[in-house]
Amino acid sequence: MPNEKTIHTEVGSYISTLLRDHFGKGPTSVFVTVKPPFITIHLRGFLAPTEKILMKQQEHRRVLETRDLLMNQLVSDIKLELWKIGKIDIEDVYADWNLDDQTGMILAIMPDKTPAADFEWDSDIQVENIREEVMEASRKAQKTPESTELYWLNKRTLLIERSGIFVEIEKELIKGGFIEELKLVKRPLERRLILQTQIEAILGQPIMEVFLDWNFITDKGYIVLLLETPK
């Protein structure tokens, strides 16, 4: 496997080119974090010219639907290219967007899972308190997850993995093929509930952005919190 710096550079360059080729414009900057089994790719300055027109017409939903459709088609390409770059085997790829700030997050997950307990945390962070806040926010949105795992990727990135989160009505919507509609409704709701928690106070860092995505087949969801860099 190439060294870490090379992987960061090559992954960032590839994602920029991929998005430019398919959206007509690439991001102005890409920040890649590799912390097996996770790769987070934070995009800034990403809004295509046609999307800007749609945004001015208040067509946020159409932009999100189009991006989701395109990303679904690009998953296999991303998996193949990451294997070429660093022999990185990718099991799943997730994505979410903050259109107003022109940012986005792509999350790639490797199949070999490192236990959450093996991830190092700053000694003064009360991990269980954060878990309780996440579980309570989830309960308000749907139900308490069957499991909630927290992964401290670095000083500005907290990843949350929840399993067993969908209630019966959501499962029926999924069976009925209403996945995109469900996703578009859940994102703003769960983002708002996460921002209403005490996580910022527990961490002592403001939350800059919240990104969410789900695997509707396996009943699993991911939240990536981008935090303000400590001074």
Beta strands, then each sheet from edge to edge (+ up, - down):
strand 1: 29-35
strand 2: 38-44
strand 3: 92-98
strand 4: 103-109
strand 5: 147-154
strand 6: 157-163
strand 7: 207-215
strand 8: 220-227
sheet 1: 1+ 2- 4+ 3-
sheet 2: 5+ 6- 8+ 7-
end
